[in-house]
Amino acid sequence: MLRRPNISLVTWDSVRADHLPIYGYGRETTPTLSAMAEDGLVFEDAQAPAVGTPASFAGMFSGRHTAGSMEHLHPNHWQQATEDIRLLPEALQDVGYYTGGFHFNALMSSQFGWRRGWDVYEDHMWTESADEGIESDCKKRAFELLQQADLANFVVDGKRMLQGRPPVRWEAMWADIEGFLRSAPEPFFLWVLLIDTHHPYYAPKEYHEWNQPGVRRTYALNYLMRRYRGMIGERRPSIVNAYDNTIRYADEFLSKLRATLAAEGYANDPIIVHGDHGDELGEHANYGHRPLMYDTVTRVPLVMENVGETGRVSGPTSLLDLGSTVIALAGADERLGTRPSLLRNERQDRDYVTVQNVMDDGRRMAAVVGPDWKTLYHPAGDWGAKSFPEESWEAYDRLSDPMERENRWGDHPIDLEGVLREHLVDRNGGVESAGSEDDLDDETERRLRELGYID
């Protein structure tokens, strides 16, 4: 019987492609990934299915654009958005894989419906305090009053600044990951999602390769960049340095993982590294990852090692195909959402790929990405500092204007516009927003505030 390989999937939260040297960045942010790329498979233009971690993973783990909305960050909404779709770990279990997932992202927790298909699932959603009863109720009511006054996040960020406590680090879950690698029966599938690269961008001091402020000032900058972007000004280089330092720290995880896999005898098994979406760093008047359709937040890294193929793949690639690629590596015939694998024998040379985010009223932001041009649609609304008083149709020449500064709608290829308009009217069902008003537990709410998902 043919041996099924052990497969490791590493996700870097909020990492955009153009801050990695393998995509032309001038800083050595990822020495380990660069070494992997030399003898691995690099995708030049990988596009996320959506902007926002659960929206992106719903696509990557199912092969279909999700009807879930990043404007509804509530457990019931995301449980409904994924309940009728088959997820990657379920498919792998069905062909004999032992599956393990590890992360600190509250939006990918069991509470939000992501526990399905995992033999081991450590989302670290434990409560740090033992607050119960009256004390907990008082804190909840205080938060509600602060929210009404638009001061809740000011208080949360202010508390973190005063405490000077660094964000959670991947090292805190390394023992669990290492234990999985040493005890998991073969074949196994390991998935690790690192949020170290998510704002507020503070890596351990020994990874401050580029000058950045201390932890308290980093929290202050994080608060300003997400809420008062006009006040950033000359502080922007410090934010960029901090972001790059977190990527360098995430690369160290990759180094440690590869060394451990080699020590356990798995040096020749597949590893896939990718981003779930990017982050804006002042481009288009934004910081972080509002659900906009620009390459700063949709174009992400994708590198594979030990997959029987090397080199670089040009042209747009959709991470909707990621789940099917993992299943193909597992030697199974199933494909998720009828999507093909990204490996050579199935990979399709596409004229375009699509990205979308669903809004709370059913409208969608969407983009159609070709090798030379990208067409975008943003509905009217205030999406961070980027406000659209009316619906916006945009087009960018990706070769001459990679940062998408000059809207050239009218000069764009008409076929891309046709695909974009067709995509916007093709609803494919859709999940109702019922259940979006359910209460979050205190720990989940705290985590989401710290990550900037709740204003």
N, C-alpha and C positions, 0 to 999 in steps of 0.2 A: 504494500500500500504506500502511495506517495506521501511523504511527510508534509504536513501543512506547516508553514513557517509561523513563528511567533511574530506579531506585528505590534509596533509601537507608534502611536500617533501623539505628537506634541503640538499643542496649540499655544501660540503667543497672543494673548489678548491685546487688541488695539495697536498692533504693529503694522505699519505701512511699508510697502516694498521699497520706497525710495530712500529709506534710512538704513539700508543694508548695503555693504560693499559689493555683493554679488549683483546688485542692480545699479551700480555706478556711484554709490555714496562715497564721499571722500574720507570718511572716518572708519576705522576698523572696529565696528560695533559688534561683529559676530565672527570671531576667528574660528570657532568650532564649525559653525554652519558653512563658512567659506571653505573649510577643509572638506566637509561633506560634499559640497558642490563640485569640487574638482573631479571627483570620481562618481558623482551622483547625477541625478536628473533634475534640472532646474527649469521651472516654468516662468517665462519672461513676463507674462501678463495675466496672472491669475486674478480673477474677479470674485469677490464674495457674493453670495446670493442676496444678502441684505446687509444693512448697517445696524449693528446692535447684536450682542452675543446670542440671545435665544432665537432671534429671527434668523440669524446666519446659520446657527446649528440646526434649527428645524429644517432648513434647506439641505445642509451638508449631510445630515444623518438620515434624510428621507429621499433625496433626489427631486424634491418638489419645492417650489416657492411656498412659503408659509402664508397662511391667512392671519396668523397672530400679529398683533400690533405692538410696537415698542412704546406706544402711548398707554398701554394697559399692562402695567408691571404688577400683575396680581396673579396668584397661583391658579385660580379657577380658569381664568382666560387662557393661560398657556397649557393647562391640562386639556382643555377643550380643543385648542389649536393642534395638539399632537395626538389626541386619543385615537383617531381613526387612521393614523399612518404608521407604517412599519418602520422601525428605527434600526440603524446599523447594528448596535449591539445585540438586538433580538435576532437579526439574520445570522450573525456570527455564532451566537449560542446554538442556533439550530443546526449548524454544521460542525458542532463539537468544540467550539472555542470557550475557554475560561476567560471571562471578561472582568476588567478592573478599571474604574474611573476615579480620578483624584483631582480635586480642585478646591478653591475657596470662593467661587462666584455664586452668590445667593440666587441669581436668576437661573442657574443651571442645577439647582438643588432638587432633592426628592420632592419637596413641597410643590415645585412647579411642574412636576410630571416627568422628570428625567431619570427616574430610578429604573425604568423598564429595561430589561435585557442585561443587567449587570449582576455578576456573581458577587463582586465587591464594589461598593459605591461609597466613597468617602467624600462628602461635600462639606464636612467640617461645620455643619450648621448646629453647633452646640451653643448654649447660652453661657456667657462668661460670668454673669452674676446670678444670684439666687433670689432676685427680687420677685416677690409674689404678693398677692392680695392687695391691701390698701396702698402699699408703697408703689407697686407696679401700676395700679390704677391712677395714682397721682402723677406719675411720670408720663403716662399716656395722655392724660388730660392737659398736662403742661405742654406737651408736644403739640397737641391740637391747637391750643391757644397761640403758641409760637408760630404755627403754620398760618393761622388766620392773619397774623401780623407780618407774615413773610419774613420771619426771623429764625425759623427752625434750623435751617442749614448754617446760618451765621453762628448759632449757639453750638451746633455739633462741631463745625470747623474750629470755632474758638476754643472749645474744650480740647480738641486734639492739639492745637497750637500750644496751649498752656501745658498740657501733659508732655509734649515732645515725644510721644510714643510712635515709633516707626510703623509703617503699614505692614500687614502680614507678608511673610516671605515664603518662598518655595521650600526653604530649608526646614520649615515647621512641619511639612508633610513628607519629607524625604524618607524618614524611617518607615512610614507606611508603604511608600512606593518600593523601597528596597526590600521590605518584607514580602511584598507581592511577587517581586521578581525571583526571590529565592524559594518561594513555596508554591507558586502557581503551577498547576499541572499543565503540560503542553498538549495542544497548542494554546497559547494565550494571546489576548488582545489587551494592550495597555494604552489607556488614554489619559493624558495629563494636560490640564488647562492651567496655564500660568497667568495670574493677574498682576504679577509684579510689574508688568509693562503698562498697566492701566494707571491713569492719573489717580493719586497725586504725584507720581513719578519720583519715588524716593528709594533708591537702591542702598544697600549697606555702604558705609563710607569707603571701604576698601575697593569699591567698584566705581568711585567717582573719578573716572578717567578724565572727564571734562568738568571744569569748574562749575559748581552749583551751590546754592545756599544750604544751610543746615535744615534739619527736619522742620523746625517751627516756621521758618520763612518759606519753606517749600509748601507747607499747608496754606500759608497766606497767599502765595502766588496761585495755588490751585483754586482757592476761593475766588480770587479776582478773575482768573482766566475763564471760569465757567459762568460768572455772573456779571462782571464789569469789564468786558473785554477791552473797552476803550481806554482803560487805565493801565494796560500792560506796557505799551510803549517800549522803552529801552530795556525792559525786563525780559523781553522775548528770548534773547540768547540764553538766559539762565534756564528757561523752561525747556528749550531745545536740548541744552546740555543734560538736564535732568532726565529727559525722555531717552536720550541716547545711552545714558548710564544704566537705565533700567533694561534696555535691550542687551547691553553688555553683560549684565547680571543674569538675564534669562539664558544667554548663550552659555554661561557657566553651568547652568542646570543641564543643558544638552551635553556638555563635556562629561559631566559626572554620570549621566545616564548611559552614554556610550561606553564609558569605562566599566560600569557595572554590568552592562549587557555582555561585554567581552569577557569579563571575569567569570560570568555564569555560563559561558559557552555559546552565547547568542550573537557573536560579533558579525555574523553574515546574514542575520535576519533583517527584514525591512524596517526602516524608520522613515516616517513622514513628518515634516515640520512645516507648519503653515500659520498664517494669521486668520482671525475670524472677521476682522475689519481693521481699518486704520484709524488714525486720529488727525484732526486738523491742528496745526500749530500756528494759527494766525492767518492762514490762507482763507479767502472768502469770508473774512471777518469773524472766524470761528476758532474755538479751541475745543478739543474733545471730539466726540462722535455723534453729533446731531444726525438724524437720518437724511442727510443730503447725498447726492449721487455723484459727487466729484471723485476723481481718482485718489485723492488724498485719503479718502475713507473706504473706497471700494477695491483698490488695487493692493493686493497683499502678497507676501512671500509664499512660495510653495516649492519645497525641495524634498526629493526622495532619495534614499540610499538603499542599496541592495535589492533593487526591484527588477534586475535583469536588463536594465537599460541605462545609458548614460547620455550626457550631452545637454543641450538647451532646446526647449520647445518654444518657438515664437508664436505670435498670434494670440488672440484672446482665449482664455480658458475659464470655464465656470467651475467653481467649487461645488456646484450642484452635483458634479461627477465624482466628488471625493469618496462618498460612501460606496459607490459601485467599484471604485478603484481598490479600496480596501478589501471588498468581497472578492474581487478578481485575484488579488494577491493571496487570499485564503484558499484559492482553488475551487471556489463555488461557482455555480452557473447563474445564480440569481443576480439581478441588477435592480437597484432601488429606483423607483419612479421611472422605470424604463430608460434611465440614463446609462450611457456607456462608460466603460473604464477609461482612465486617462493614459493607460499603458499602450504601447506601440500597436499591438494587434487590434485594438478597438478604437484608439484615439481618432477623433474626427477633426479635420481641418475646418473650423467654422468661420463663416463670414461675420458672425457677431455672437455675443452672449448677452443675457439680460440680468439686471439687478432690480430689486423692488423692495419697497417698504409700504406696508399697509397703514393708513391713518385710522384714527378712532371712528370716523364716520364712513369708512369703507373706501375713501379715496386712496390713491396710491401715488407715491413718488416712484419714478422708474427711470432706468437708463438702458439704452442699447449701445453696446460697446463693440466697435469694429477695430480692425488693426490700425486704421488711419484716422478715423473719426469716432466721436462719441456724441450721441444725442440724449438729452435729459429732459425730464418733465418734473417740475415742482409745482404742486397746487398752491393756491393762495394761502398765506399763513405766516406766522412769525416762528421761524425755526432757528432759535438762538439769535445771534446777531444778524443773521442773514434773513431778511424779511421780504416776502413776496406779496405786494398789495393785490396782485392778480396773478393768475396762473402763468407760469414761466416756461417757455420752450427754449432750450439752449442747445447749442452745438459747438464742439471744439475740435480743432485740428490737432490731433494728439502728437503729431510729429513736430510741428513748428511751435506748439503751445502746450507742452506737457503739464504745466501747472494750471491750465484751463482758466486763463485770465480774460481772453477775448471771445465773447459770445459771437459766433458767426452763423447764427440761425439764418437760413436763406442761402448760404453757400454750401450747405451740407448735402451729402448724398440722399436723394429722395427715398431710396429703398430703406435706409435706416429709419427715416421718419415714419415710413409706412409700418415697419415692424413695431416701432414704439407706440404708435396710435393703436395698432391691433392688440398689442400687449395690454394696454390700459383698459380696453373694453372687454377683454377676455377674463371674466371674474373667477372662473374655476371654483364656484361654490362660495366659500368664505365662512369664517367663524363669527357667530354673533358675539357681541360684547357682553352678553349675559354673564354674570359672575365676576365682572371686572371691578365691582365695588366691594368685594369681600375684604375683610380686615387682614392685614399682614400681622404676623406675630412680631413681638418687639425686637427679637434678634435679627429677623430678616429685614425689618424696616431700618434698623441701625446700619446693617451692612449696605443696603441700597443707598442710604443717605451718604455714607462714607465714600461710595463709588460715584456719587453724583447723579444717580438715576432718579432720585426724588428731590424736587426743588422745594 
